[in-house]
Amino acid sequence: MRILLVEDDRLLGDGLQAGLTQAGYAVDWLRDGEAAVTALSTESFAAVVLDLGLPKRDGLSVLQWLRGRHDATPVLILTARDQLEDKVRGLDLGADDYVLKPFDLDEITARLRALVRRAHGRPEPVLAVGEIELNPAARSVTRAGQTVELTPREFDLLHLLLENTDRVLTRRTLEEQLYTWNDAVDSNALEVHIHHLRKKLGNDLIRTVRGVGYMVSTGAPAS
């Protein structure tokens, strides 16, 4: 899952980017509100971690702009402002969650998982299709109850497909959600990951929609 981190504190931003990356997120980090607006105007993210005290354009202004264009991307506000009115205003402007600094990284990752889950209308913490079960918190996958070892990129790709069951995801959408601006991506990388997932989880799980992209159907047969 690709996350946009908007934080002007270099030490904190560096630590957050490293921690969220280690937790399995693809993280793009920006340091001012204007750059965030530009990125959100042109690209897609699973969630935004947004500081309030940003240069050029503050976090609440970015949030108001985002919701003003009817963009429902989940937003987690991360700030040192502990006044009740700041929290109320942020939530009323459309924030999905609000965490005060200092914070625990495990809490941030858990809250992000919850935001992504709710954004897809999914109350349960584990994704399941047929014999396949994926646990985002544990970053584990089982097939008929047996653990399946996946690479981090394979796991992320499967997670995206299962979060969007019965929906065709284009190659561009998948690549946007899997890779950051700094990643070097081979032209056939996506196809290679799809091939490996089919080999490990069964050929019938991931369907190719020619000329469009890939999908997992809730009616996928057990393999």
PAZAPA-4460 file (N, C-alpha, C; in steps of 0.05 Angstrom, whole numbers, plus 32768, in hexadecimal, padded with zeros to 4 digits):
% residues 223
    n_x    n_y    n_z   ca_x   ca_y   ca_z    c_x    c_y    c_z   seq   type   mol
   8011   7FE8   8000   8000   8000   8000   8012   8019   8000     1      M     A
   800B   802C   7FEF   801B   8044   7FEC   8010   805A   7FFE     2      R     A
   8021   8066   800E   801A   807A   8021   8028   8094   801A     3      I     A
   801A   80AB   801C   8026   80C5   8019   802B   80D0   8035     4      L     A
   8044   80D4   803C   804B   80E0   8056   8052   80FE   8051     5      L     A
   8044   8110   8060   804A   812C   805D   8052   8137   8078     6      V     A
   806C   813B   807B   8078   8142   8095   8091   8152   8090     7      E     A
   8093   816A   809C   80A9   817C   8097   80C1   8177   80AA     8      D     A
   80BD   8169   80C0   80D3   8163   80D2   80E4   814C   80C6     9      D     A
   80FC   8152   80BE   810C   813F   80B0   8113   8126   80C0    10      R     A
   8119   812A   80DA   8120   8113   80EA   8107   8101   80EE    11      L     A
   80F0   810D   80F4   80D8   80FD   80F8   80CF   80F1   80DE    12      L     A
   80D0   8100   80C8   80C8   80F5   80AE   80D9   80DE   80A6    13      G     A
   80F3   80E0   80AA   8105   80CB   80A3   80FF   80B1   80B2    14      D     A
   80FA   80B5   80CD   80F3   809E   80DD   80D9   8091   80D5    15      G     A
   80C5   80A2   80D0   80AB   8098   80C7   80AC   8089   80AD    16      L     A
   80BA   8095   809A   80BD   8088   8080   80CA   806D   8083    17      Q     A
   80E0   806B   8093   80ED   8052   8096   80DC   803E   80A5    18      A     A
   80CE   8047   80BA   80BD   8034   80C9   80A5   802A   80B9    19      G     A
   8098   803C   80AA   8081   8034   809A   808A   8022   8083    20      L     A
   80A1   8027   8078   80AC   8016   8063   80B1   7FFA   806D    21      T     A
   80BD   7FF9   8085   80C2   7FDF   8091   80A8   7FD0   8098    22      Q     A
   8093   7FDF   809D   8079   7FD2   80A2   806B   7FCA   8089    23      A     A
   8077   7FCF   8072   806C   7FC5   8059   805F   7FDA   8047    24      G     A
   805F   7FF3   804F   8053   8008   803E   8068   8013   802A    25      Y     A
   805E   801C   8013   806E   802B   8000   8069   8048   8007    26      A     A
   807E   8056   8010   807B   8071   801C   8088   8086   800C    27      V     A
   8079   809A   8003   8084   80B2   7FF7   8082   80C8   800B    28      D     A
   8098   80D6   800F   8099   80EB   8024   809D   8106   8018    29      W     A
   808B   8119   801F   808D   8135   8017   808E   8146   8030    30      L     A
   8099   815F   802D   809E   8170   8044   808E   818A   8045    31      R     A
   807D   818F   8032   806C   81A7   8033   8051   81A2   8026    32      D     A
   803E   81B3   802E   8022   81AF   8025   801E   81B3   8008    33      G     A
   802C   81C5   7FFB   8028   81C9   7FDE   8031   81B1   7FCE    34      E     A
   8047   81A5   7FD6   8051   818C   7FC9   803C   8176   7FCD    35      A     A
   8030   8175   7FE5   801B   8160   7FEA   8004   8163   7FD7    36      A     A
   7FFB   817C   7FD4   7FE4   8181   7FC2   7FEB   8179   7FA5    37      V     A
   8003   817F   7F9C   800B   8177   7F82   800B   8159   7F7E    38      T     A
   8016   814B   7F92   8017   812E   7F91   7FFB   8122   7F91    39      A     A
   7FE9   812C   7FA2   7FCE   8121   7FA5   7FBD   8128   7F8D    40      L     A
   7FC5   813D   7F7D   7FB7   8144   7F65   7FBB   8130   7F4F    41      S     A
   7FD2   8123   7F4F   7FDA   8113   7F38   7FDE   80F5   7F3E    42      T     A
   7FDF   80ED   7F57   7FE5   80D1   7F5D   7FD2   80C7   7F73    43      E     A
   7FD2   80AC   7F75   7FC0   809F   7F88   7FCF   8092   7F9F    44      S     A
   7FC4   8095   7FB7   7FD0   808A   7FCF   7FBB   807B   7FDF    45      F     A
   7FC4   8067   7FEE   7FB1   8058   7FFF   7FA9   8068   8017    46      A     A
   7FBB   807A   8020   7FB5   808B   8037   7FCA   80A1   8038    47      A     A
   7FC4   80B6   8048   7FD6   80CD   804C   7FDB   80D0   8069    48      V     A
   7FF4   80D3   8071   7FFC   80DA   808C   8004   80F7   808B    49      V     A
   7FF5   8109   8098   7FF6   8125   8093   7FFC   8135   80AD    50      L     A
   8013   8143   80AD   8019   8155   80C3   8009   816F   80BF    51      D     A
   8004   817D   80D4   7FF5   8196   80D2   8007   81AF   80CE    52      L     A
   801D   81B0   80DC   802E   81C7   80DB   8042   81C6   80C4    53      G     A
   8038   81C8   80AB   8049   81C6   8093   804F   81E1   8088    54      L     A
   8066   81E4   807B   806C   81FC   806C   805D   81FE   8052    55      P     A
   805A   8217   8048   804D   821D   802E   802F   821A   802F    56      K     A
   8025   8204   803A   8008   81FF   803D   8004   81EC   8054    57      R     A
   7FF5   81F5   8068   7FF3   81E4   8080   7FE1   81CB   807B    58      D     A
   7FE3   81B8   808E   7FD6   819F   808A   7FB8   81A1   8088    59      G     A
   7FAB   81B2   8098   7F8E   81B5   8097   7F85   81C0   807C    60      L     A
   7F95   81D1   8070   7F8F   81DC   8055   7F91   81C6   8041    61      S     A
   7FA5   81B4   8043   7FA8   819E   8031   7F90   818B   8034    62      V     A
   7F88   8186   804C   7F72   8174   8051   7F58   8180   8046    63      L     A
   7F54   8199   804A   7F3B   81A7   8040   7F3B   81A6   8021    64      Q     A
   7F52   81AB   8015   7F54   81A9   7FF8   7F4D   818D   7FEE    65      W     A
   7F58   8179   7FFC   7F54   815D   7FF3   7F37   8155   7FF5    66      L     A
   7F2A   815B   800B   7F0D   8155   800D   7EFC   8166   7FFB    67      R     A
   7F06   817E   7FF5   7EF7   818F   7FE3   7EF5   8185   7FC7    68      G     A
   7F08   8174   7FBF   7F06   8167   7FA4   7EFB   814B   7FA6    69      R     A
   7EED   8145   7FBC   7EDF   812C   7FC0   7EF2   8114   7FBF    70      H     A
   7F0A   8117   7FC9   7F1D   8102   7FCB   7F1B   80F5   7FE6    71      D     A
   7F14   80DB   7FE6   7F0F   80CD   8000   7F28   80BE   800A    72      A     A
   7F3F   80C4   8000   7F58   80B7   800A   7F59   80BA   8028    73      T     A
   7F5D   80A5   8037   7F5F   80A7   8055   7F76   80B9   805D    74      P     A
   7F71   80CA   8071   7F85   80DD   807B   7F88   80D9   8099    75      V     A
   7FA1   80D4   80A1   7FA8   80D2   80BD   7FB8   80EB   80C4    76      L     A
   7FAD   80FC   80D5   7FBC   8114   80DD   7FCF   810C   80F3    77      I     A
   7FE7   8116   80F0   7FFD   8111   8103   8008   812C   810C    78      L     A
   8004   8134   8125   800C   814F   812C   8012   8151   814A    79      T     A
   8021   8167   8150   8027   816D   816C   8011   817F   8179    80      A     A
   7FFF   8189   8169   7FE9   819A   8173   7FD6   8189   8184    81      R     A
   7FD5   818F   819D   7FC4   817F   81AF   7FAB   818D   81B9    82      D     A
   7FA5   81A5   81AD   7F8D   81B3   81B5   7F74   81A5   81A9    83      Q     A
   7F5F   81A3   81B9   7F47   8195   81B1   7F3B   81A2   8197    84      L     A
   7F3C   81BD   8195   7F31   81CA   817E   7F3F   81C2   8164    85      E     A
   7F5A   81BE   8166   7F69   81B5   814E   7F60   819A   8145    86      D     A
   7F5D   8188   8159   7F54   816D   8153   7F38   816C   8147    87      K     A
   7F26   817C   8153   7F0A   817D   8149   7F0A   8188   812D    88      V     A
   7F19   819D   8128   7F19   81AA   810D   7F24   8196   80F8    89      R     A
   7F39   8188   80FF   7F45   8175   80EC   7F31   815F   80E5    90      G     A
   7F23   8154   80F9   7F10   813F   80F4   7EF8   814A   80E5    91      L     A
   7EEF   8163   80EB   7ED9   816E   80DD   7EDF   8175   80C0    92      D     A
   7EF9   817A   80BA   7F01   817F   809F   7F04   8166   808E    93      L     A
   7F02   814F   809B   7F03   8136   808C   7F19   8123   8092    94      G     A
   7F29   8128   80A8   7F3D   8115   80B0   7F30   80FB   80B9    95      A     A
   7F3D   80E5   80B5   7F32   80CB   80BE   7F3D   80C3   80D9    96      D     A
   7F54   80CD   80E0   7F60   80C6   80FA   7F73   80DD   8102    97      D     A
   7F7B   80DD   811B   7F8B   80F3   8126   7F9D   80E7   813B    98      Y     A
   7FB8   80EA   8138   7FCB   80E0   814B   7FDE   80F6   8154    99      V     A
   7FE2   80F8   816E   7FF4   810D   8179   8010   8103   817A   100      L     A
   8023   8115   8175   803F   8110   817A   8045   8115   8197   101      K     A
   8057   8105   81A4   8065   80EE   8198   8052   80D6   8196   102      P     A
   8059   80C3   8185   8048   80AC   817F   8058   8093   817E   103      F     A
   804A   807C   817E   8056   8062   817B   8052   8059   815E   104      D     A
   8067   8050   8151   8065   8047   8135   8051   8031   8131   105      L     A
   8050   801E   8144   803D   8008   8142   8020   8012   8142   106      D     A
   801B   8027   8151   8000   8033   8151   7FFA   8040   8136   107      E     A
   800D   804E   812B   8009   805A   8110   8003   8045   80FB   108      I     A
   8012   802F   80FB   800D   801B   80E7   7FF2   800D   80EB   109      T     A
   7FEB   8009   8104   7FD1   7FFD   810A   7FBA   800F   8101   110      A     A
   7FBD   8029   8106   7FA8   803C   80FE   7FA7   803E   80DF   111      R     A
   7FBD   803D   80D2   7FBD   803D   80B4   7FAF   8024   80A9   112      L     A
   7FB4   800D   80B5   7FA6   7FF4   80AC   7F88   7FF8   80B0   113      R     A
   7F80   8003   80C6   7F63   8007   80CB   7F57   801B   80B7   114      A     A
   7F66   8030   80B0   7F5C   8044   809D   7F58   8037   8082   115      L     A
   7F6C   8028   8079   7F6A   801B   805F   7F53   8006   805F   116      V     A
   7F51   7FF8   8075   7F3B   7FE4   8077   7F20   7FF1   8074   117      R     A
   7F1C   8007   8083   7F02   8015   8082   7EFD   8022   8067   118      R     A
   7F12   802B   805A   7F0F   8038   8040   7F05   8024   802B   119      A     A
   7F0A   800A   8030   7F01   7FF5   801D   7EE7   7FE8   8028   120      H     A
   7EDC   7FF3   803D   7EC2   7FE9   8047   7EC5   7FCD   8053   121      G     A
   7EDD   7FC8   805F   7EE2   7FAD   8069   7EE6   7FAE   8087   122      R     A
   7ED3   7FA2   8097   7ED6   7FA3   80B4   7EE9   7F8E   80BF   123      P     A
   7EEC   7F78   80B1   7EFD   7F62   80BC   7F1B   7F68   80B6   124      E     A
   7F2D   7F60   80C8   7F49   7F66   80C5   7F58   7F54   80B1   125      P     A
   7F4C   7F3D   80AB   7F59   7F2A   8099   7F4A   7F28   807F   126      V     A
   7F59   7F29   8068   7F4D   7F26   804E   7F4D   7F09   8046   127      L     A
   7F37   7EFF   803B   7F35   7EE3   8033   7F26   7EE0   8019   128      A     A
   7F31   7ED0   8007   7F24   7EC8   7FEE   7F2A   7EAA   7FEA   129      V     A
   7F15   7E9A   7FE9   7F19   7E7E   7FE7   7F2B   7E73   7FFD   130      G     A
   7F40   7E65   7FF7   7F52   7E5A   800B   7F68   7E6D   8014   131      E     A
   7F68   7E85   8007   7F7E   7E98   800C   7F75   7EAC   8022   132      I     A
   7F86   7EAF   8036   7F82   7EC3   804B   7F9B   7ED4   804E   133      E     A
   7F97   7EEF   8050   7FAD   7F01   8053   7FA8   7F12   806C   134      L     A
   7FBB   7F13   807E   7FBA   7F23   8096   7FCC   7F3B   8094   135      N     A
   7FC1   7F53   808F   7FD2   7F6B   808B   7FE3   7F71   80A4   136      P     A
   7FD9   7F6D   80BC   7FE8   7F74   80D4   8000   7F62   80D7   137      A     A
   7FFD   7F49   80D3   8013   7F35   80D5   8023   7F33   80BC   138      A     A
   8019   7F3F   80A6   8025   7F3C   808B   802A   7F1E   8085   139      R     A
   8014   7F0F   8089   8016   7EF2   8084   8000   7EE9   8071   140      S     A
   8005   7ED4   8062   7FF2   7EC8   804F   7FF1   7EAA   8053   141      V     A
   7FD9   7EA0   8053   7FD5   7E83   8055   7FC4   7E79   803D   142      T     A
   7FC9   7E60   8036   7FB9   7E53   8021   7FB0   7E39   802D   143      R     A
   7F96   7E36   8030   7F8A   7E1E   803D   7F97   7E19   8058   144      A     A
   7F9C   7E2F   8067   7FA7   7E2D   8081   7FC5   7E2A   8083   145      G     A
   7FD2   7E28   806C   7FEF   7E25   806C   7FFD   7E3F   8064   146      Q     A
   8011   7E46   8073   801F   7E5F   806E   802D   7E5F   8053   147      T     A
   802A   7E75   8045   8036   7E79   802A   804A   7E90   802D   148      V     A
   8063   7E8A   8026   8078   7E9F   8027   8077   7EB0   800E   149      E     A
   8073   7ECA   8012   8073   7EDD   7FFC   8089   7EF2   8001   150      L     A
   8094   7EFD   7FEB   80A6   7F13   7FEE   8096   7F2C   7FF6   151      T     A
   80A2   7F41   8001   8093   7F59   8008   8083   7F64   7FF1   152      P     A
   808E   7F65   7FD9   807F   7F70   7FC3   8068   7F5E   7FBA   153      R     A
   806C   7F44   7FBB   8056   7F31   7FB5   803F   7F35   7FC9   154      E     A
   8047   7F38   7FE3   8032   7F3C   7FF7   8023   7F55   7FF2   155      F     A
   8031   7F6B   7FEC   8023   7F85   7FE7   8011   7F83   7FCF   156      D     A
   801A   7F76   7FBA   8009   7F73   7FA2   7FF0   7F63   7FA8   157      L     A
   7FF3   7F4D   7FB7   7FDC   7F3C   7FBE   7FC9   7F4C   7FD0   158      L     A
   7FD4   7F5B   7FE2   7FC4   7F6C   7FF4   7FB3   7F7F   7FE4   159      H     A
   7FBF   7F8C   7FD1   7FB0   7F9F   7FC0   7F99   7F91   7FB1   160      L     A
   7F9F   7F7A   7FA5   7F8B   7F6C   7F96   7F74   7F62   7FA8   161      L     A
   7F7A   7F59   7FC0   7F66   7F4F   7FD2   7F55   7F66   7FDE   162      L     A
   7F61   7F7D   7FE2   7F52   7F94   7FEC   7F3F   7F9E   7FD7   163      E     A
   7F43   7F96   7FBE   7F32   7FA0   7FA8   7F25   7F88   7F99   164      N     A
   7F1D   7F74   7FA7   7F11   7F5D   7F9A   7EF9   7F65   7F89   165      T     A
   7EF7   7F57   7F72   7EE2   7F5C   7F5E   7EE5   7F77   7F50   166      D     A
   7EFD   7F82   7F52   7F02   7F9B   7F44   7F1C   7F98   7F34   167      R     A
   7F1C   7F9F   7F1B   7F33   7F9D   7F0A   7F46   7FB4   7F11   168      V     A
   7F5F   7FAE   7F17   7F73   7FC3   7F1C   7F86   7FC4   7F04   169      L     A
   7F89   7FDB   7EF9   7F9B   7FDE   7EE2   7FB8   7FDC   7EEB   170      T     A
   7FC9   7FD7   7ED8   7FE6   7FD6   7EDD   7FEF   7FF0   7EEA   171      R     A
   7FE6   8007   7EDF   7FEE   8021   7EEA   7FE5   8024   7F07   172      R     A
   7FCD   801C   7F0E   7FC3   801E   7F29   7FD4   800D   7F3C   173      T     A
   7FDA   7FF4   7F34   7FEA   7FE2   7F44   8006   7FEE   7F49   174      L     A
   8012   7FF8   7F34   802D   8002   7F36   802D   801C   7F47   175      E     A
   8018   802C   7F45   8017   8044   7F55   8015   803E   7F73   176      E     A
   8007   8028   7F79   8003   8021   7F95   801A   8010   7FA1   177      Q     A
   802B   8005   7F8F   8040   7FF3   7F99   805B   8001   7F9B   178      L     A
   805F   8016   7F8A   807A   8022   7F88   807A   803F   7F8F   179      Y     A
   808F   8048   7F9C   8093   8065   7FA2   80A1   8072   7F8B   180      T     A
   80A5   808D   7F8D   80B3   809C   7F78   80D0   8093   7F76   181      W     A
   80DB   8089   7F8B   80F7   8082   7F8B   80FD   8065   7F82   182      N     A
   80E8   8055   7F7D   80EC   803A   7F76   80F3   8037   7F58   183      D     A
   8107   8027   7F52   810C   8020   7F36   80FC   8007   7F2F   184      A     A
   80EB   8009   7F1B   80D8   7FF3   7F15   80DE   7FE8   7EF9   185      V     A
   80E4   7FCE   7EF8   80E7   7FC1   7EDE   80CD   7FC0   7ECF   186      D     A
   80CE   7FC0   7EB5   80B6   7FC1   7EA5   80A4   7FA9   7EA9   187      S     A
   80B0   7F92   7EAF   809F   7F7A   7EB2   809D   7F71   7ECF   188      N     A
   80A4   7F83   7EE2   80A4   7F7B   7EFE   8088   7F72   7F08   189      A     A
   8074   7F80   7F00   8059   7F79   7F09   8051   7F5D   7EFF   190      L     A
   8057   7F57   7EE6   8050   7F3D   7EDB   805F   7F26   7EE9   191      E     A
   8078   7F2C   7EF0   8088   7F18   7EFF   807B   7F12   7F1A   192      V     A
   8073   7F27   7F28   8066   7F23   7F43   804C   7F14   7F40   193      H     A
   803C   7F1A   7F2B   8023   7F0C   7F27   8029   7EEE   7F22   194      I     A
   803D   7EE9   7F11   8045   7ECD   7F0B   804C   7EBE   7F25   195      H     A
   805B   7ECA   7F36   8064   7EBD   7F4F   804C   7EB9   7F62   196      H     A
   803A   7ECC   7F63   8022   7EC8   7F74   8011   7EB1   7F6A   197      L     A
   800D   7EAF   7F50   7FFE   7E99   7F45   800B   7E7E   7F4B   198      R     A
   8025   7E7E   7F49   8034   7E65   7F4E   8031   7E5C   7F6B   199      K     A
   8030   7E6F   7F7E   802E   7E69   7F9A   8012   7E65   7FA4   200      K     A
   7FFF   7E73   7F97   7FE3   7E73   7FA2   7FCF   7E67   7F8F   201      L     A
   7FD7   7E5F   7F78   7FC4   7E52   7F65   7FBF   7E65   7F4D   202      G     A
   7FBD   7E59   7F36   7FB9   7E69   7F1D   7F9E   7E77   7F1C   203      N     A
   7F8A   7E6C   7F2B   7F6F   7E77   7F28   7F6A   7E8F   7F3A   204      D     A
   7F7C   7E96   7F4B   7F76   7EAC   7F5E   7F76   7EC7   7F50   205      L     A
   7F8B   7ECD   7F41   7F8D   7EE7   7F34   7F86   7EE5   7F16   206      I     A
   7F73   7EF4   7F0E   7F69   7EF3   7EF3   7F74   7F0A   7EE3   207      R     A
   7F7E   7F05   7ECB   7F86   7F1A   7EB8   7F6F   7F23   7EA7   208      T     A
   7F69   7F3D   7EA8   7F55   7F48   7E96   7F64   7F56   7E80   209      V     A
   7F65   7F49   7E69   7F76   7F52   7E53   7F71   7F6F   7E4B   210      R     A
   7F87   7F7D   7E48   7F85   7F99   7E40   7F7D   7FAC   7E57   211      G     A
   7F77   7FA1   7E6F   7F6E   7FB2   7E85   7F81   7FAE   7E9D   212      V     A
   7F82   7F96   7EA8   7F93   7F92   7EC0   7F8E   7F77   7ECD   213      G     A
   7F8D   7F77   7EE8   7F8B   7F5F   7EF7   7F75   7F62   7F0D   214      Y     A
   7F6A   7F4B   7F15   7F57   7F4C   7F2A   7F55   7F31   7F39   215      M     A
   7F4B   7F32   7F51   7F44   7F1A   7F61   7F26   7F1B   7F65   216      V     A
   7F19   7F05   7F5F   7EFC   7F04   7F62   7EF5   7EF6   7F7C   217      S     A
   7EDF   7EFF   7F89   7ED6   7EF2   7FA2   7ECC   7ED6   7F9C   218      T     A
   7EC7   7ED1   7F83   7EBE   7EB6   7F7A   7ED5   7EA5   7F71   219      G     A
   7EEE   7EAE   7F77   7F06   7E9E   7F6E   7F04   7E82   7F7B   220      A     A
   7F07   7E6D   7F6B   7F05   7E52   7F76   7F1D   7E4B   7F88   221      P     A
   7F18   7E39   7F9B   7F2D   7E2F   7FAC   7F41   7E20   7F9A   222      A     A
   7F5B   7E24   7F9F   7F6F   7E17   7F8E   7F7B   7DFF   7F9C   223      S     A
***
